[in-house]
Amino acid sequence: MGRFDRVARRRKYNPAQRRYVWRFSIAMTAYVVVLFACTWAGRAYDPHGPALFLLSLLPALPLLVVIGVMGRYLIEEGDEFIRARLVTAMIGGIGVTLAVTTVWGFLEEGGVVAHFPTFLAFPLWCASFGLVQCFLNLRDRLMGGGE
């Protein structure tokens, strides 16, 4: 039994959640390693052409895996309440991300703000997704449903 399995069992995760944590951890570790390696290689070698294209693209690949891992977790999660809760938080995160990027885009077009780097859309969605989950939990506790 691996370390992640022991931690997951202590927290009483179900099998789908344990698989999710394991897959997510691997993908995010890969992202950090690839990002640092590509950043280092880009600074050390000043690549051009196909090499620059590849170094620019590689950090996105583990994040695409993360998106797939999240989708797979939704499919594998057997608890309908947890699945509905995640979908609600994901849709809320999408709404916040669309609102922020739309408003920012108009402000950017008017020259009021600097360019928004589009690679930050996924981290913005992740933060929004997490905040919506916090809001849902707080709402349930205040309404007496989260006991």
GIHU-V632204 format. One record per residue. N is the residue number from 0. PHI is phi in whole degrees, 0 to 359 (999 if undefined). NEAR is the number of other ideal C-beta (glycine too) atoms within 10 Angstrom. Layout:
BEGIN
n = [N;N]
phi = [PHI;PHI]
near = [NEAR;NEAR]
END
This chain:
BEGIN
n = [0;1;2;3;4;5;6;7;8;9;10;11;12;13;14;15;16;17;18;19;20;21;22;23;24;25;26;27;28;29;30;31;32;33;34;35;36;37;38;39;40;41;42;43;44;45;46;47;48;49;50;51;52;53;54;55;56;57;58;59;60;61;62;63;64;65;66;67;68;69;70;71;72;73;74;75;76;77;78;79;80;81;82;83;84;85;86;87;88;89;90;91;92;93;94;95;96;97;98;99;100;101;102;103;104;105;106;107;108;109;110;111;112;113;114;115;116;117;118;119;120;121;122;123;124;125;126;127;128;129;130;131;132;133;134;135;136;137;138;139;140;141;142;143;144;145;146]
phi = [999;280;301;297;296;296;296;296;293;299;272;63;286;278;303;296;292;296;297;300;300;297;296;299;298;296;296;289;297;300;300;298;298;295;299;295;296;291;297;298;297;295;281;284;245;45;289;222;62;300;295;295;301;295;296;283;277;307;297;286;299;297;289;295;295;302;299;296;298;294;295;295;299;301;291;278;294;273;279;296;294;298;298;295;296;295;297;300;293;295;294;300;297;297;299;296;298;295;296;297;291;292;298;300;300;293;295;295;300;278;79;277;231;286;298;271;293;296;293;274;296;293;300;297;297;301;296;296;302;294;295;295;299;299;299;298;295;297;301;295;295;291;270;85;265;256;272]
near = [7;8;7;15;13;10;12;20;11;8;10;7;16;14;11;18;17;16;18;20;18;15;17;15;12;15;19;15;11;16;19;11;12;17;15;11;13;17;12;11;15;14;9;8;11;9;16;8;7;8;13;13;11;12;18;13;10;15;19;14;13;19;19;12;17;19;12;12;20;17;11;14;19;14;8;14;21;9;12;8;8;15;16;11;17;17;12;13;20;18;12;17;20;14;13;17;20;13;11;15;17;10;11;16;13;11;13;14;9;8;7;9;13;9;8;15;7;8;11;12;14;15;11;16;20;15;14;21;19;12;14;20;17;10;12;15;14;11;11;13;11;9;8;7;9;11;5]
END
